[in-house]
């Protein structure tokens, strides 16, 4: 199936469904991987096709922001997460509220960025520029 046909099929499947549709359900119906479905959904959203996800649980985190980057059609906040005690990437379109603390992280920003780069290299095999 051509990519454009698959994107159209995704729109049709979502329109006809009365219940939430999972990526696994779409991948089974379209005979593609779940990752391909996520990529296709991101492409459709990037083309301003209005697609909503099912509301998830709201959580509260204390994070120490490092960088803002872009991936596919979304902005990502790279931050140290106090809850998980590791670096995390948060989609900015899913952040509901931001508050500022009086306290500061114990490390300087440059040290945190260097640690994040080492984390990305060891956990994901990505070599990031200095």
Secondary structure, DSSP 8 states (H G I E B T S, - for coil): --HHHHHHHHHHHHHH-SS---HHHHHHHHTS-HHHHHHHHHHHHHTT--------------EEEEEEEEETTEEEEEEEETTTTEEEEEEGGG-------S---SS-HHHHHHHHHHHHHHHH------
